[in-house]
Amino acid sequence: GDGGSGGKGIFLHHSLNDQFVQSTGCCHDPTMPRCCCSIAADTCLGVIQAMNNWAIEVNRCQIQNYAGEAYMNNTTTQTSTTQVKTEISFSDEDKGITCMTATGESCVANTTLCLHEHSGHFNSPAFAKAFPMAEIVIDFFARDACEINNGQWDEAAYSCKCNDDITYSGFFF
């Protein structure tokens, strides 16, 4: 967890066709797709599960339990998974981008994952050209900082209206 503080906003981006870091995770398991550069872990953790874990453990989003049936070897077994509730927060079919955000009143900070269908490793021809959401990322962190400090985010002006009782200190650039 994050020790009881106000959480930590996170805005994950991953391309589903990234050949360097697989969206299903990088693990030692030889039956799973390999990642570049000897990136591997004992436990294979995909990007969706990583987002889910962050939402629960750091941003304290409420857990939703889903029960269902799985079919293995022609046998029906009961399964359950623990997930946070999410909603589609951004979608651009032309660019192949879909973002999901953990939702619920218990979430203390924003947890969002954007999946890009065909952006590779965001490195060709260069990161600045391959990554199409720079302004949205900046907006995400500005909004998150505003809201976790009880400010009101102004969508039209991309600015934060702070409460009168907030004081500021430190260095500002």
Secondary structure, 3 states (H helix, E strand, C coil): CCCCCCCCCEEEEEECCCCCCCCCCCECCCCCCCCCCCCCECCCCCHHHHHHHHHHHCCCCCEEEEEEEEEECCEEEEEEEEEECEEEEEEECCCCEEEEEECCCCCCCCEEEEEECCCCCCCCCCHHHHCCCHHHHHHHHHHHHHHHCCCEEECCCCEEECCCCCCCCCCCC
